[in-house]
Amino acid sequence: METGARRPLGEILLELGVLNRAQLRVGLVHHFETHVPLGRALVREGVCSEADILRGLAAQLGVEAVDLEHVIPERSALSLIPARIARQYRAVPLRVEMVPLEQGEREVLHIALPAPVSLEAVDAVRAVSGKPRVEAHVASDPALARALADLYGIEEPTEPPAAPAPPPGGPLLLYGWPPVTAVLISRQLARHGITAKVASPLEVLHTSANDVVLAPIQAMEGLLAGEVHIAGSLIVHGTSDDEGFERARKLGARGYLANPRDEQLLLRAIRRLRPEGGTSDLPGGPDSAPQSH
């Protein structure tokens, strides 16, 4: 319910074993950049199913989950919640249960609600239904939308599609650089007809095989933690030592530069990784070897 502090959904999903920390990080990036709930972000990213999220929400809220894909609401309960209340609180009636008591029986109305389960919604349903007890269950947003449409003819606004991924082979993507450094690198590349843009974490995570990302090694470790590899080709900047090489390999980097301001080495690294270039991996070429400056 709404009372008390709740455990983070991400930590619950980790405990349930439905994702790892790298996948959670991907979902959190999507969540913060698109402002959708974390559960929806994880489903969009393909790291969790709706059923996984529902299990996590049920554990987080301390209520039972209901899968409206397999639980058919009883038509007899439909008249207990008018359409205006169903629309306002996205409440779906499920069934009326007779619960035995020491003296007689008591009716319990079971309903499905979105997360977080609202006490206001439960009170409103109790008031309009006249039932002494209302038991709330959590259901997924898509399942609630379908049930409201089927039972009441309530059509909810469709969710806008996720922002499309940048076109393949587009500008060089700069990630994690201080603003001044990013401008200087962009100007260097522009002199050679190569466009560059500062990329968001979500854009980096959704690169295609034709994209090239240039980033400090620490920035990529913070984004990926060495557990997730991006589809695009990665050039990282790090120190000229064996440890730097090993860190780059863990990230799946295909280029390594000790000084990204070295214009010629940077150009060679980029051109090698474009589709028309070669395909040798780190540290297969002179442009990818660390250079001391």
C-alpha positions as CSV (number, residue, x, y, z in Angstrom):
1,M,0.0,0.0,0.0
2,E,1.0,3.6,0.2
3,T,2.1,3.6,3.8
4,G,5.6,3.1,4.9
5,A,8.9,3.0,3.1
6,R,9.1,0.5,0.2
7,R,12.1,-1.5,-0.9
8,P,13.4,-0.5,-4.3
9,L,11.9,-2.6,-7.1
10,G,15.3,-3.1,-8.7
11,E,16.7,-4.7,-5.6
12,I,13.7,-7.0,-5.3
13,L,14.1,-8.2,-8.9
14,L,17.8,-8.8,-8.2
15,E,16.9,-11.0,-5.3
16,L,14.3,-12.9,-7.4
17,G,17.1,-13.6,-9.9
18,V,15.2,-12.3,-12.9
19,L,18.1,-9.9,-13.9
20,N,21.6,-9.0,-13.0
21,R,23.0,-5.6,-11.9
22,A,24.2,-4.7,-15.5
23,Q,20.6,-5.3,-16.8
24,L,19.2,-3.3,-14.0
25,R,21.6,-0.5,-14.9
26,V,20.3,-0.5,-18.4
27,G,16.8,-0.3,-17.2
28,L,17.6,2.6,-14.8
29,V,19.2,4.5,-17.7
30,H,16.0,4.1,-19.7
31,H,13.9,5.0,-16.7
32,F,15.7,8.2,-15.9
33,E,16.0,9.4,-19.5
34,T,12.4,8.6,-20.6
35,H,10.6,9.2,-17.3
36,V,8.6,5.9,-17.5
37,P,8.3,3.6,-14.4
38,L,11.3,1.3,-13.9
39,G,9.2,-1.8,-14.5
40,R,8.1,-0.6,-17.9
41,A,11.6,0.5,-18.8
42,L,12.9,-3.0,-18.0
43,V,10.3,-4.6,-20.1
44,R,11.0,-2.2,-23.0
45,E,14.7,-3.1,-22.8
46,G,13.8,-6.8,-23.0
47,V,15.5,-7.8,-19.7
48,C,12.3,-8.7,-17.8
49,S,8.9,-9.9,-18.7
50,E,5.6,-8.4,-17.5
51,A,5.2,-11.4,-15.2
52,D,8.6,-10.8,-13.7
53,I,7.7,-7.1,-12.9
54,L,4.4,-8.2,-11.5
55,R,6.1,-10.6,-9.1
56,G,8.5,-7.8,-8.0
57,L,5.7,-5.3,-7.5
58,A,3.7,-7.8,-5.4
59,A,6.7,-8.4,-3.2
60,Q,7.4,-4.7,-2.9
61,L,3.9,-3.7,-2.0
62,G,3.1,-6.7,0.2
63,V,0.0,-7.6,-1.9
64,E,-0.9,-10.5,-4.1
65,A,-0.4,-10.2,-7.8
66,V,-3.0,-11.1,-10.4
67,D,-2.4,-12.0,-14.0
68,L,-5.4,-10.7,-15.8
69,E,-4.4,-12.7,-18.9
70,H,-5.4,-15.8,-17.1
71,V,-7.9,-14.6,-14.4
72,I,-11.3,-13.8,-15.9
73,P,-13.2,-11.2,-13.8
74,E,-16.7,-12.4,-12.7
75,R,-19.4,-10.5,-14.5
76,S,-21.5,-10.4,-11.3
77,A,-18.8,-8.2,-9.7
78,L,-18.9,-5.7,-12.6
79,S,-22.0,-3.9,-11.3
80,L,-20.2,-3.1,-8.0
81,I,-17.8,-0.6,-9.6
82,P,-19.2,2.1,-11.8
83,A,-17.3,3.1,-14.9
84,R,-16.3,6.5,-13.5
85,I,-14.6,4.9,-10.5
86,A,-13.0,2.2,-12.7
87,R,-11.7,4.9,-15.0
88,Q,-10.5,7.2,-12.3
89,Y,-8.6,4.6,-10.3
90,R,-8.1,2.0,-13.1
91,A,-9.8,-0.5,-10.8
92,V,-11.0,-3.8,-12.2
93,P,-13.5,-6.0,-10.2
94,L,-12.4,-9.6,-9.9
95,R,-14.9,-11.5,-7.7
96,V,-16.9,-11.5,-4.5
97,E,-15.8,-14.1,-2.0
98,M,-17.7,-15.3,1.1
99,V,-15.3,-15.5,4.0
100,P,-16.5,-17.5,7.0
101,L,-16.4,-15.8,10.4
102,E,-17.1,-17.0,13.9
103,Q,-20.6,-15.5,13.5
104,G,-21.8,-15.9,10.0
105,E,-20.0,-14.8,6.8
106,R,-18.6,-11.6,5.3
107,E,-18.4,-10.6,1.7
108,V,-15.0,-9.6,0.4
109,L,-14.7,-7.8,-3.0
110,H,-11.4,-8.6,-4.8
111,I,-10.2,-5.9,-7.2
112,A,-7.1,-5.4,-9.4
113,L,-5.2,-2.0,-9.2
114,P,-2.0,-0.6,-10.7
115,A,1.1,-0.2,-8.6
116,P,1.5,1.5,-6.2
117,V,-1.8,0.3,-4.8
118,S,-3.7,3.3,-3.6
119,L,-5.6,3.4,-0.3
120,E,-7.8,6.1,-1.8
121,A,-8.8,3.7,-4.6
122,V,-9.6,1.0,-2.1
123,D,-11.7,3.4,0.0
124,A,-13.6,4.7,-3.0
125,V,-14.4,1.1,-4.2
126,R,-15.5,0.2,-0.7
127,A,-17.8,3.2,-0.6
128,V,-19.5,2.7,-4.0
129,S,-19.8,-1.1,-3.7
130,G,-21.1,-1.2,-0.2
131,K,-18.9,-4.2,0.6
132,P,-17.4,-4.2,4.1
133,R,-14.1,-5.4,2.9
134,V,-12.2,-4.8,-0.3
135,E,-9.0,-6.8,-1.1
136,A,-6.6,-5.2,-3.6
137,H,-4.4,-7.1,-5.9
138,V,-1.7,-5.6,-8.2
139,A,-1.9,-6.1,-11.9
140,S,0.3,-4.9,-14.8
141,D,-0.6,-1.7,-16.6
142,P,-1.1,-3.3,-20.1
143,A,-3.3,-6.0,-18.6
144,L,-5.4,-3.4,-16.7
145,A,-5.8,-1.4,-19.9
146,R,-7.1,-4.4,-21.8
147,A,-9.5,-5.4,-19.0
148,L,-10.9,-1.9,-18.7
149,A,-11.5,-1.8,-22.5
150,D,-13.2,-5.3,-22.5
151,L,-15.4,-4.7,-19.4
152,Y,-16.2,-1.1,-19.6
153,G,-15.3,0.0,-23.1
154,I,-12.8,2.4,-21.5
155,E,-10.0,3.2,-24.1
156,E,-6.9,4.7,-22.5
157,P,-4.5,6.9,-24.5
158,T,-1.9,4.8,-26.2
159,E,1.6,5.1,-24.9
160,P,3.9,7.1,-27.2
161,P,6.6,4.9,-28.8
162,A,10.0,4.8,-27.4
163,A,12.5,7.2,-29.0
164,P,14.0,5.6,-32.1
165,A,17.6,4.6,-32.0
166,P,20.0,6.8,-34.0
167,P,20.4,5.8,-37.6
168,P,23.3,3.4,-38.2
169,G,26.6,4.9,-39.3
170,G,25.7,8.3,-38.1
171,P,27.9,10.8,-36.3
172,L,30.7,9.6,-34.0
173,L,29.2,9.3,-30.5
174,L,31.1,11.1,-27.8
175,Y,30.2,9.9,-24.3
176,G,31.4,10.9,-20.8
177,W,33.7,13.7,-21.9
178,P,33.9,17.1,-20.1
179,P,32.0,19.7,-22.3
180,V,35.2,21.5,-23.4
181,T,37.0,18.3,-24.4
182,A,33.9,17.1,-26.4
183,V,33.9,20.4,-28.3
184,L,37.6,20.2,-29.1
185,I,37.3,16.6,-30.3
186,S,34.3,17.6,-32.5
187,R,36.2,20.4,-34.0
188,Q,39.2,18.2,-34.8
189,L,37.0,15.6,-36.5
190,A,35.0,18.3,-38.4
191,R,38.2,19.4,-40.2
192,H,38.3,15.9,-41.7
193,G,34.6,15.7,-42.6
194,I,33.7,13.5,-39.7
195,T,30.7,14.7,-37.6
196,A,30.4,14.0,-33.9
197,K,27.7,14.5,-31.3
198,V,27.5,14.1,-27.5
199,A,25.5,11.0,-26.8
200,S,23.2,10.2,-23.9
201,P,23.6,6.9,-22.0
202,L,20.5,5.5,-23.7
203,E,21.9,6.3,-27.1
204,V,25.1,4.5,-26.3
205,L,23.3,1.5,-25.0
206,H,21.2,1.3,-28.2
207,T,24.0,1.7,-30.8
208,S,24.0,-0.4,-33.9
209,A,26.9,-2.3,-35.4
210,N,27.8,0.6,-37.7
211,D,28.1,3.2,-34.9
212,V,31.4,4.2,-33.2
213,V,31.6,5.5,-29.6
214,L,34.5,7.4,-28.2
215,A,34.6,7.5,-24.4
216,P,36.9,7.6,-21.4
217,I,37.3,4.1,-20.0
218,Q,36.0,5.2,-16.6
219,A,32.8,6.5,-18.2
220,M,32.1,3.2,-20.0
221,E,32.9,1.2,-16.9
222,G,30.4,3.3,-15.0
223,L,27.7,2.6,-17.7
224,L,28.4,-1.0,-18.4
225,A,30.3,-2.3,-15.4
226,G,32.0,-4.8,-17.7
227,E,28.9,-7.0,-17.8
228,V,27.1,-5.7,-20.9
229,H,28.6,-5.0,-24.3
230,I,27.1,-2.5,-26.7
231,A,26.5,-3.3,-30.4
232,G,28.5,-0.3,-31.7
233,S,32.3,-0.2,-31.9
234,L,33.9,1.3,-28.9
235,I,37.1,3.3,-28.7
236,V,38.2,4.1,-25.1
237,H,40.8,6.5,-23.7
238,G,42.9,5.2,-20.8
239,T,46.4,5.1,-19.4
240,S,49.3,3.4,-21.2
241,D,49.6,0.3,-19.1
242,D,48.6,-3.4,-19.1
243,E,45.8,-2.7,-16.6
244,G,44.3,-0.2,-19.0
245,F,44.4,-2.8,-21.8
246,E,42.7,-5.4,-19.6
247,R,40.0,-3.0,-18.6
248,A,39.3,-2.1,-22.2
249,R,39.1,-5.8,-23.2
250,K,36.4,-6.4,-20.5
251,L,34.4,-3.6,-22.1
252,G,34.7,-5.1,-25.5
253,A,36.6,-2.1,-26.8
254,R,38.1,-2.3,-30.3
255,G,40.3,0.8,-30.0
256,Y,42.4,2.2,-27.3
257,L,44.0,5.7,-27.2
258,A,46.2,7.2,-24.5
259,N,45.6,10.6,-25.9
260,P,42.3,11.2,-27.8
261,R,43.6,14.7,-28.8
262,D,46.2,13.1,-31.0
263,E,44.4,13.8,-34.2
264,Q,46.1,11.3,-36.5
265,L,45.8,8.4,-34.2
266,L,42.1,9.2,-33.5
267,L,41.4,9.4,-37.3
268,R,43.1,6.1,-37.9
269,A,41.1,4.4,-35.1
270,I,37.8,5.8,-36.4
271,R,38.4,4.9,-40.1
272,R,39.5,1.4,-39.2
273,L,36.2,0.8,-37.3
274,R,33.8,2.2,-39.9
275,P,32.1,-0.3,-42.2
276,E,34.5,0.4,-45.0
277,G,37.5,-0.1,-42.8
278,G,39.3,-3.1,-41.4
279,T,37.9,-5.4,-38.7
280,S,41.0,-6.1,-36.5
281,D,40.3,-5.9,-32.8
282,L,42.2,-4.5,-29.9
283,P,45.1,-4.3,-29.9
284,G,45.5,-5.4,-33.5
285,G,46.6,-2.2,-35.2
286,P,49.1,0.6,-34.4
287,D,46.2,3.0,-34.0
288,S,44.7,1.0,-31.2
289,A,47.8,0.5,-29.2
290,P,48.3,2.9,-26.2
291,Q,50.5,5.8,-27.1
292,S,52.5,7.8,-24.6
293,H,52.4,11.6,-25.0
